């Protein structure tokens, strides 16, 4: 298999990624895939909402214990089903106001 990857700046805010794949043992001719990437504004790129690594997170045992207590309360009929709760979205959304920047009060 032979791969050729190309990154090309197509404008001040755009990049084009192109990959050509060639393997005569699998395909009768090479094929190419292209994807264009557009730069987001600096404001949109300021906060990264993906889950983070948990190494060194000394609060993790407490978080896990809290979840187990919620599961126990549900099993005993004393609370909502933890599987139906949105633990991530509640960190960045407020009722009726949509997504909020959790760092907006910082200088």
N, CA, C and O atoms as CSV, one atom per row, in Angstrom:
chain,resi,resn,atom,element,x,y,z
A,1,UNK,N,N,0.843,-1.172,0.000
A,1,UNK,CA,C,0.000,0.000,0.000
A,1,UNK,C,C,0.890,1.237,0.000
A,1,UNK,O,O,1.921,1.286,0.671
A,2,UNK,N,N,0.469,2.223,-0.761
A,2,UNK,CA,C,1.211,3.475,-0.856
A,2,UNK,C,C,0.230,4.624,-0.612
A,2,UNK,O,O,-0.794,4.733,-1.286
A,3,UNK,N,N,0.556,5.474,0.357
A,3,UNK,CA,C,-0.290,6.631,0.690
A,3,UNK,C,C,0.475,7.906,0.412
A,3,UNK,O,O,1.664,8.007,0.713
A,4,UNK,N,N,-0.211,8.880,-0.165
A,4,UNK,CA,C,0.363,10.209,-0.342
A,4,UNK,C,C,-0.611,11.197,0.275
A,4,UNK,O,O,-1.756,11.308,-0.165
A,5,UNK,N,N,-0.151,11.923,1.307
A,5,UNK,CA,C,-0.984,12.919,1.973
A,5,UNK,C,C,-0.482,14.311,1.616
A,5,UNK,O,O,0.722,14.551,1.537
A,6,UNK,N,N,-1.426,15.224,1.400
A,6,UNK,CA,C,-1.061,16.606,1.086
A,6,UNK,C,C,-1.943,17.552,1.895
A,6,UNK,O,O,-3.165,17.413,1.932
A,7,UNK,N,N,-1.300,18.505,2.531
A,7,UNK,CA,C,-1.999,19.610,3.200
A,7,UNK,C,C,-1.702,20.856,2.389
A,7,UNK,O,O,-0.538,21.191,2.173
A,8,UNK,N,N,-2.744,21.548,1.934
A,8,UNK,CA,C,-2.571,22.728,1.093
A,8,UNK,C,C,-3.382,23.880,1.662
A,8,UNK,O,O,-4.582,23.746,1.901
A,9,UNK,N,N,-2.717,25.023,1.879
A,9,UNK,CA,C,-3.453,26.215,2.307
A,9,UNK,C,C,-4.155,26.770,1.075
A,9,UNK,O,O,-3.503,27.175,0.112
A,10,UNK,N,N,-5.490,26.787,1.105
A,10,UNK,CA,C,-6.265,27.250,-0.048
A,10,UNK,C,C,-6.783,28.673,0.133
A,10,UNK,O,O,-7.358,29.243,-0.795
A,11,UNK,N,N,-6.591,29.240,1.292
A,11,UNK,CA,C,-7.023,30.608,1.572
A,11,UNK,C,C,-6.528,31.004,2.943
A,11,UNK,O,O,-5.885,30.204,3.622
A,12,UNK,N,N,-6.815,32.231,3.367
A,12,UNK,CA,C,-6.314,32.671,4.670
A,12,UNK,C,C,-6.917,31.900,5.850
A,12,UNK,O,O,-6.329,31.861,6.931
A,13,UNK,N,N,-8.082,31.290,5.647
A,13,UNK,CA,C,-8.743,30.575,6.738
A,13,UNK,C,C,-9.105,29.139,6.364
A,13,UNK,O,O,-9.901,28.510,7.062
A,14,UNK,N,N,-8.540,28.607,5.284
A,14,UNK,CA,C,-8.904,27.262,4.854
A,14,UNK,C,C,-7.678,26.418,4.522
A,14,UNK,O,O,-6.666,26.914,4.026
A,15,UNK,N,N,-7.804,25.134,4.811
A,15,UNK,CA,C,-6.801,24.130,4.455
A,15,UNK,C,C,-7.513,23.010,3.713
A,15,UNK,O,O,-8.667,22.693,3.999
A,16,UNK,N,N,-6.814,22.419,2.760
A,16,UNK,CA,C,-7.353,21.257,2.077
A,16,UNK,C,C,-6.452,20.073,2.396
A,16,UNK,O,O,-5.231,20.146,2.257
A,17,UNK,N,N,-7.073,18.987,2.823
A,17,UNK,CA,C,-6.357,17.737,3.083
A,17,UNK,C,C,-6.722,16.773,1.962
A,17,UNK,O,O,-7.899,16.551,1.677
A,18,UNK,N,N,-5.715,16.213,1.339
A,18,UNK,CA,C,-5.934,15.273,0.245
A,18,UNK,C,C,-5.063,14.045,0.484
A,18,UNK,O,O,-3.876,14.159,0.789
A,19,UNK,N,N,-5.667,12.880,0.342
A,19,UNK,CA,C,-4.903,11.642,0.481
A,19,UNK,C,C,-5.202,10.765,-0.730
A,19,UNK,O,O,-6.357,10.574,-1.111
A,20,UNK,N,N,-4.137,10.240,-1.325
A,20,UNK,CA,C,-4.268,9.306,-2.448
A,20,UNK,C,C,-3.769,7.951,-1.968
A,20,UNK,O,O,-2.669,7.828,-1.429
A,21,UNK,N,N,-4.598,6.942,-2.173
A,21,UNK,CA,C,-4.301,5.589,-1.698
A,21,UNK,C,C,-4.137,4.683,-2.907
A,21,UNK,O,O,-4.985,4.640,-3.798
A,22,UNK,N,N,-3.018,3.959,-2.913
A,22,UNK,CA,C,-2.735,3.066,-4.034
A,22,UNK,C,C,-2.299,1.713,-3.483
A,22,UNK,O,O,-1.348,1.619,-2.707
A,23,UNK,N,N,-3.009,0.674,-3.896
A,23,UNK,CA,C,-2.644,-0.686,-3.524
A,23,UNK,C,C,-3.148,-1.619,-4.622
A,23,UNK,O,O,-4.308,-2.030,-4.605
A,24,UNK,N,N,-2.284,-1.952,-5.570
A,24,UNK,CA,C,-2.711,-2.775,-6.699
A,24,UNK,C,C,-3.207,-4.163,-6.302
A,24,UNK,O,O,-3.890,-4.822,-7.087
A,25,UNK,N,N,-2.870,-4.615,-5.093
A,25,UNK,CA,C,-3.350,-5.932,-4.668
A,25,UNK,C,C,-4.800,-5.882,-4.197
A,25,UNK,O,O,-5.441,-6.919,-4.029
A,26,UNK,N,N,-5.317,-4.657,-3.984
A,26,UNK,CA,C,-6.685,-4.512,-3.489
A,26,UNK,C,C,-7.575,-3.783,-4.506
A,26,UNK,O,O,-8.693,-4.221,-4.775
A,27,UNK,N,N,-7.078,-2.665,-5.074
A,27,UNK,CA,C,-7.868,-1.847,-5.995
A,27,UNK,C,C,-7.239,-1.857,-7.380
A,27,UNK,O,O,-6.029,-2.035,-7.521
A,28,UNK,N,N,-8.059,-1.667,-8.389
A,28,UNK,CA,C,-7.537,-1.661,-9.757
A,28,UNK,C,C,-6.947,-0.311,-10.141
A,28,UNK,O,O,-6.203,-0.213,-11.117
A,29,UNK,N,N,-7.274,0.729,-9.381
A,29,UNK,CA,C,-6.685,2.047,-9.630
A,29,UNK,C,C,-6.600,2.820,-8.320
A,29,UNK,O,O,-7.342,2.521,-7.384
A,30,UNK,N,N,-5.716,3.803,-8.235
A,30,UNK,CA,C,-5.617,4.614,-7.016
A,30,UNK,C,C,-6.898,5.421,-6.817
A,30,UNK,O,O,-7.624,5.699,-7.772
A,31,UNK,N,N,-7.163,5.788,-5.580
A,31,UNK,CA,C,-8.298,6.656,-5.317
A,31,UNK,C,C,-7.893,7.756,-4.356
A,31,UNK,O,O,-6.966,7.599,-3.561
A,32,UNK,N,N,-8.605,8.874,-4.442
A,32,UNK,CA,C,-8.243,10.079,-3.705
A,32,UNK,C,C,-9.434,10.585,-2.903
A,32,UNK,O,O,-10.577,10.544,-3.360
A,33,UNK,N,N,-9.142,11.055,-1.712
A,33,UNK,CA,C,-10.154,11.654,-0.841
A,33,UNK,C,C,-9.690,13.065,-0.515
A,33,UNK,O,O,-8.511,13.286,-0.240
A,34,UNK,N,N,-10.623,14.028,-0.544
A,34,UNK,CA,C,-10.297,15.412,-0.196
A,34,UNK,C,C,-11.254,15.894,0.885
A,34,UNK,O,O,-12.437,15.557,0.888
A,35,UNK,N,N,-10.714,16.691,1.802
A,35,UNK,CA,C,-11.517,17.294,2.864
A,35,UNK,C,C,-11.016,18.713,3.075
A,35,UNK,O,O,-9.811,18.936,3.194
A,36,UNK,N,N,-11.928,19.671,3.122
A,36,UNK,CA,C,-11.531,21.058,3.371
A,36,UNK,C,C,-11.825,21.408,4.829
A,36,UNK,O,O,-12.886,21.076,5.358
A,37,UNK,N,N,-10.886,22.071,5.458
A,37,UNK,CA,C,-11.023,22.502,6.839
A,37,UNK,C,C,-11.048,24.024,6.878
A,37,UNK,O,O,-10.228,24.686,6.242
A,38,UNK,N,N,-11.997,24.571,7.633
A,38,UNK,CA,C,-12.116,26.015,7.779
A,38,UNK,C,C,-11.777,26.392,9.212
A,38,UNK,O,O,-12.267,25.773,10.157
A,39,UNK,N,N,-10.944,27.402,9.371
A,39,UNK,CA,C,-10.551,27.848,10.707
A,39,UNK,C,C,-11.739,28.491,11.417
A,39,UNK,O,O,-12.438,29.332,10.852
A,40,UNK,N,N,-11.951,28.084,12.654
A,40,UNK,CA,C,-12.965,28.733,13.468
A,40,UNK,C,C,-12.393,30.039,14.000
A,40,UNK,O,O,-11.183,30.267,13.961
A,41,UNK,N,N,-13.266,30.877,14.489
A,41,UNK,CA,C,-12.791,32.126,15.085
A,41,UNK,C,C,-12.015,31.802,16.365
A,41,UNK,O,O,-12.179,30.729,16.944
A,42,UNK,N,N,-11.179,32.730,16.792
A,42,UNK,CA,C,-10.420,32.517,18.027
A,42,UNK,C,C,-11.351,32.357,19.213
A,42,UNK,O,O,-11.025,31.622,20.146
A,43,UNK,N,N,-12.497,33.019,19.211
A,43,UNK,CA,C,-13.461,32.888,20.314
A,43,UNK,C,C,-13.997,31.454,20.366
A,43,UNK,O,O,-14.107,30.879,21.449
A,44,UNK,N,N,-14.331,30.871,19.212
A,44,UNK,CA,C,-14.844,29.507,19.183
A,44,UNK,C,C,-13.777,28.498,19.606
A,44,UNK,O,O,-14.104,27.466,20.192
A,45,UNK,N,N,-12.520,28.780,19.321
A,45,UNK,CA,C,-11.433,27.859,19.658
A,45,UNK,C,C,-10.915,28.050,21.072
A,45,UNK,O,O,-10.032,27.308,21.502
A,46,UNK,N,N,-11.431,29.012,21.800
A,46,UNK,CA,C,-10.930,29.342,23.128
A,46,UNK,C,C,-11.181,28.231,24.141
A,46,UNK,O,O,-10.348,27.999,25.017
A,47,UNK,N,N,-12.304,27.549,24.036
A,47,UNK,CA,C,-12.651,26.514,25.011
A,47,UNK,C,C,-12.793,25.183,24.295
A,47,UNK,O,O,-13.456,25.089,23.263
A,48,UNK,N,N,-12.170,24.162,24.847
A,48,UNK,CA,C,-12.190,22.822,24.282
A,48,UNK,C,C,-13.110,21.978,25.149
A,48,UNK,O,O,-12.803,21.746,26.318
A,49,UNK,N,N,-14.231,21.511,24.606
A,49,UNK,CA,C,-15.245,20.821,25.394
A,49,UNK,C,C,-15.090,19.311,25.455
A,49,UNK,O,O,-15.912,18.647,26.085
A,50,UNK,N,N,-14.070,18.745,24.827
A,50,UNK,CA,C,-13.882,17.303,24.862
A,50,UNK,C,C,-13.500,16.854,26.274
A,50,UNK,O,O,-12.935,17.634,27.040
A,51,UNK,N,N,-13.807,15.601,26.618
A,51,UNK,CA,C,-13.376,15.092,27.922
A,51,UNK,C,C,-11.851,15.119,28.046
A,51,UNK,O,O,-11.140,14.905,27.064
A,52,UNK,N,N,-11.368,15.376,29.220
A,52,UNK,CA,C,-9.930,15.483,29.449
A,52,UNK,C,C,-9.371,14.183,30.034
A,52,UNK,O,O,-10.118,13.314,30.483
A,53,UNK,N,N,-8.082,14.077,30.017
A,53,UNK,CA,C,-7.385,12.958,30.629
A,53,UNK,C,C,-7.597,13.016,32.141
A,53,UNK,O,O,-7.668,14.105,32.710
A,54,UNK,N,N,-7.697,11.869,32.793
A,54,UNK,CA,C,-7.967,11.869,34.229
A,54,UNK,C,C,-6.748,11.494,35.067
A,54,UNK,O,O,-6.865,11.324,36.280
A,55,UNK,N,N,-5.574,11.362,34.432
A,55,UNK,CA,C,-4.391,11.036,35.216
A,55,UNK,C,C,-4.118,12.147,36.221
A,55,UNK,O,O,-4.152,13.327,35.873
A,56,UNK,N,N,-3.853,11.780,37.432
A,56,UNK,CA,C,-3.561,12.771,38.458
A,56,UNK,C,C,-4.799,13.454,38.999
A,56,UNK,O,O,-4.691,14.399,39.781
A,57,UNK,N,N,-5.970,12.996,38.601
A,57,UNK,CA,C,-7.205,13.598,39.092
A,57,UNK,C,C,-7.559,12.940,40.429
A,57,UNK,O,O,-8.191,11.885,40.473
A,58,UNK,N,N,-7.142,13.581,41.499
A,58,UNK,CA,C,-7.336,12.990,42.815
A,58,UNK,C,C,-8.783,13.063,43.281
A,58,UNK,O,O,-9.141,12.437,44.279
A,59,UNK,N,N,-9.625,13.822,42.571
A,59,UNK,CA,C,-11.043,13.892,42.912
A,59,UNK,C,C,-11.847,12.768,42.290
A,59,UNK,O,O,-13.023,12.603,42.617
A,60,UNK,N,N,-11.235,11.979,41.387
A,60,UNK,CA,C,-11.961,10.934,40.686
A,60,UNK,C,C,-12.609,9.914,41.625
A,60,UNK,O,O,-13.762,9.551,41.392
A,61,UNK,N,N,-11.932,9.429,42.674
A,61,UNK,CA,C,-12.609,8.481,43.573
A,61,UNK,C,C,-13.884,9.065,44.179
A,61,UNK,O,O,-14.882,8.361,44.335
A,62,UNK,N,N,-13.849,10.344,44.518
A,62,UNK,CA,C,-15.050,10.983,45.062
A,62,UNK,C,C,-16.163,11.080,44.032
A,62,UNK,O,O,-17.332,10.870,44.355
A,63,UNK,N,N,-15.801,11.399,42.780
A,63,UNK,CA,C,-16.801,11.465,41.712
A,63,UNK,C,C,-17.448,10.097,41.490
A,63,UNK,O,O,-18.666,9.990,41.346
A,64,UNK,N,N,-16.613,9.054,41.464
A,64,UNK,CA,C,-17.135,7.708,41.263
A,64,UNK,C,C,-18.017,7.283,42.435
A,64,UNK,O,O,-19.058,6.657,42.236
A,65,UNK,N,N,-17.604,7.621,43.647
A,65,UNK,CA,C,-18.407,7.279,44.823
A,65,UNK,C,C,-19.773,7.967,44.753
A,65,UNK,O,O,-20.799,7.365,45.067
A,66,UNK,N,N,-19.770,9.232,44.338
A,66,UNK,CA,C,-21.034,9.958,44.195
A,66,UNK,C,C,-21.959,9.297,43.188
A,66,UNK,O,O,-23.163,9.200,43.425
A,67,UNK,N,N,-21.417,8.846,42.077
A,67,UNK,CA,C,-22.235,8.165,41.056
A,67,UNK,C,C,-22.794,6.853,41.608
A,67,UNK,O,O,-23.952,6.516,41.366
A,68,UNK,N,N,-21.957,6.109,42.358
A,68,UNK,CA,C,-22.451,4.850,42.933
A,68,UNK,C,C,-23.570,5.113,43.939
A,68,UNK,O,O,-24.507,4.321,44.044
A,69,UNK,N,N,-23.480,6.212,44.675
A,69,UNK,CA,C,-24.534,6.550,45.636
A,69,UNK,C,C,-25.832,6.924,44.908
A,69,UNK,O,O,-26.922,6.589,45.371
A,70,UNK,N,N,-25.713,7.620,43.767
A,70,UNK,CA,C,-26.902,7.936,42.969
A,70,UNK,C,C,-27.540,6.662,42.427
A,70,UNK,O,O,-28.764,6.532,42.418
A,71,UNK,N,N,-26.705,5.716,41.973
A,71,UNK,CA,C,-27.226,4.444,41.474
A,71,UNK,C,C,-27.930,3.666,42.587
A,71,UNK,O,O,-28.981,3.067,42.361
A,72,UNK,N,N,-27.350,3.677,43.783
A,72,UNK,CA,C,-27.957,2.990,44.923
A,72,UNK,C,C,-29.291,3.630,45.289
A,72,UNK,O,O,-30.269,2.931,45.553
A,73,UNK,N,N,-29.325,4.968,45.304
A,73,UNK,CA,C,-30.576,5.671,45.626
A,73,UNK,C,C,-31.661,5.318,44.608
A,73,UNK,O,O,-32.816,5.115,44.981
A,74,UNK,N,N,-31.296,5.243,43.324
A,74,UNK,CA,C,-32.269,4.880,42.289
A,74,UNK,C,C,-32.761,3.454,42.512
A,74,UNK,O,O,-33.958,3.188,42.412
A,75,UNK,N,N,-31.837,2.530,42.817
A,75,UNK,CA,C,-32.209,1.131,43.042
A,75,UNK,C,C,-33.159,0.997,44.226
A,75,UNK,O,O,-33.998,0.096,44.251
A,76,UNK,N,N,-33.032,1.898,45.217
A,76,UNK,CA,C,-33.892,1.872,46.395
A,76,UNK,C,C,-35.151,2.717,46.216
A,76,UNK,O,O,-35.946,2.854,47.146
A,77,UNK,N,N,-35.334,3.286,45.016
A,77,UNK,CA,C,-36.525,4.086,44.740
A,77,UNK,C,C,-36.468,5.484,45.321
A,77,UNK,O,O,-37.512,6.113,45.490
A,78,UNK,N,N,-35.273,6.000,45.637
A,78,UNK,CA,C,-35.150,7.315,46.263
A,78,UNK,C,C,-34.601,8.404,45.350
A,78,UNK,O,O,-34.320,9.505,45.825
A,79,UNK,N,N,-34.439,8.139,44.069
A,79,UNK,CA,C,-33.867,9.158,43.204
A,79,UNK,C,C,-34.096,8.862,41.736
A,79,UNK,O,O,-34.604,7.797,41.383
A,80,UNK,N,N,-33.717,9.819,40.862
A,80,UNK,CA,C,-33.894,9.612,39.422
A,80,UNK,C,C,-32.889,8.605,38.876
A,80,UNK,O,O,-31.872,8.312,39.506
A,81,UNK,N,N,-33.194,8.086,37.700
A,81,UNK,CA,C,-32.304,7.131,37.049
A,81,UNK,C,C,-31.040,7.860,36.594
A,81,UNK,O,O,-31.126,8.738,35.736
A,82,UNK,N,N,-29.870,7.524,37.143
A,82,UNK,CA,C,-28.632,8.207,36.760
A,82,UNK,C,C,-28.314,8.083,35.267
A,82,UNK,O,O,-27.631,8.940,34.707
A,83,UNK,N,N,-28.802,7.029,34.628
A,83,UNK,CA,C,-28.530,6.838,33.204
A,83,UNK,C,C,-29.229,7.885,32.344
A,83,UNK,O,O,-28.870,8.060,31.179
A,84,UNK,N,N,-30.219,8.585,32.893
A,84,UNK,CA,C,-30.950,9.589,32.121
A,84,UNK,C,C,-30.439,11.003,32.383
A,84,UNK,O,O,-30.957,11.958,31.804
A,85,UNK,N,N,-29.441,11.153,33.237
A,85,UNK,CA,C,-28.908,12.478,33.552
A,85,UNK,C,C,-27.782,12.855,32.606
A,85,UNK,O,O,-27.020,11.995,32.164
A,86,UNK,N,N,-27.678,14.143,32.297
A,86,UNK,CA,C,-26.625,14.666,31.428
A,86,UNK,C,C,-25.604,15.364,32.321
A,86,UNK,O,O,-25.798,16.516,32.708
A,87,UNK,N,N,-24.517,14.665,32.648
A,87,UNK,CA,C,-23.518,15.224,33.546
A,87,UNK,C,C,-22.593,16.206,32.841
A,87,UNK,O,O,-22.069,17.118,33.482
A,88,UNK,N,N,-22.379,16.045,31.535
A,88,UNK,CA,C,-21.467,16.916,30.804
A,88,UNK,C,C,-22.151,18.207,30.411
A,88,UNK,O,O,-21.612,19.289,30.644
A,89,UNK,N,N,-23.334,18.111,29.817
A,89,UNK,CA,C,-24.034,19.291,29.333
A,89,UNK,C,C,-24.369,20.288,30.422
A,89,UNK,O,O,-24.441,21.490,30.164
A,90,UNK,N,N,-24.576,19.803,31.642
A,90,UNK,CA,C,-24.930,20.711,32.726
A,90,UNK,C,C,-23.772,21.613,33.115
A,90,UNK,O,O,-23.971,22.629,33.782
A,91,UNK,N,N,-22.580,21.256,32.712
A,91,UNK,CA,C,-21.430,22.092,33.048
A,91,UNK,C,C,-21.355,23.340,32.188
A,91,UNK,O,O,-20.786,24.347,32.612
A,92,UNK,N,N,-21.921,23.292,30.982
A,92,UNK,CA,C,-21.774,24.418,30.069
A,92,UNK,C,C,-23.106,24.990,29.590
A,92,UNK,O,O,-23.111,25.928,28.794
A,93,UNK,N,N,-24.236,24.451,30.054
A,93,UNK,CA,C,-25.529,24.970,29.653
A,93,UNK,C,C,-26.317,25.378,30.881
A,93,UNK,O,O,-26.244,24.734,31.928
A,94,UNK,N,N,-27.072,26.458,30.739
A,94,UNK,CA,C,-27.969,26.884,31.805
A,94,UNK,C,C,-29.361,26.971,31.232
A,94,UNK,O,O,-29.532,27.269,30.050
A,95,UNK,N,N,-30.350,26.715,32.048
A,95,UNK,CA,C,-31.734,26.653,31.586
A,95,UNK,C,C,-32.140,27.927,30.852
A,95,UNK,O,O,-32.007,29.031,31.380
A,96,UNK,N,N,-32.634,27.756,29.631
A,96,UNK,CA,C,-33.156,28.869,28.861
A,96,UNK,C,C,-32.109,29.788,28.258
A,96,UNK,O,O,-32.463,30.695,27.504
A,97,UNK,N,N,-30.837,29.589,28.562
A,97,UNK,CA,C,-29.806,30.495,28.062
A,97,UNK,C,C,-28.844,29.819,27.093
A,97,UNK,O,O,-27.962,30.486,26.552
A,98,UNK,N,N,-28.984,28.519,26.858
A,98,UNK,CA,C,-28.097,27.829,25.928
A,98,UNK,C,C,-26.705,27.663,26.501
A,98,UNK,O,O,-26.506,27.740,27.713
A,99,UNK,N,N,-25.739,27.433,25.615
A,99,UNK,CA,C,-24.351,27.211,26.047
A,99,UNK,C,C,-23.770,28.477,26.641
A,99,UNK,O,O,-23.926,29.567,26.090
A,100,UNK,N,N,-23.108,28.325,27.754
A,100,UNK,CA,C,-22.472,29.447,28.430
A,100,UNK,C,C,-20.968,29.199,28.530
A,100,UNK,O,O,-20.527,28.062,28.697
A,101,UNK,N,N,-20.208,30.246,28.427
A,101,UNK,CA,C,-18.751,30.166,28.555
A,101,UNK,C,C,-18.412,30.125,30.043
A,101,UNK,O,O,-18.585,31.133,30.729
A,102,UNK,N,N,-17.930,28.983,30.569
A,102,UNK,CA,C,-17.649,28.909,31.997
A,102,UNK,C,C,-16.499,29.806,32.429
A,102,UNK,O,O,-16.301,30.009,33.627
A,103,UNK,N,N,-15.737,30.345,31.488
A,103,UNK,CA,C,-14.610,31.202,31.831
A,103,UNK,C,C,-14.907,32.672,31.573
A,103,UNK,O,O,-13.999,33.501,31.629
A,104,UNK,N,N,-16.174,33.014,31.288
A,104,UNK,CA,C,-16.500,34.382,30.894
A,104,UNK,C,C,-16.288,35.387,32.030
A,104,UNK,O,O,-16.115,36.578,31.770
A,105,UNK,N,N,-16.300,34.925,33.281
A,105,UNK,CA,C,-16.080,35.865,34.387
A,105,UNK,C,C,-14.602,36.068,34.695
A,105,UNK,O,O,-14.257,36.833,35.595
A,106,UNK,N,N,-13.721,35.388,33.953
A,106,UNK,CA,C,-12.286,35.539,34.163
A,106,UNK,C,C,-11.768,36.706,33.333
A,106,UNK,O,O,-12.297,36.981,32.256
A,107,UNK,N,N,-10.732,37.401,33.825
A,107,UNK,CA,C,-10.192,38.541,33.044
A,107,UNK,C,C,-9.507,38.088,31.768
A,107,UNK,O,O,-9.006,38.917,31.009
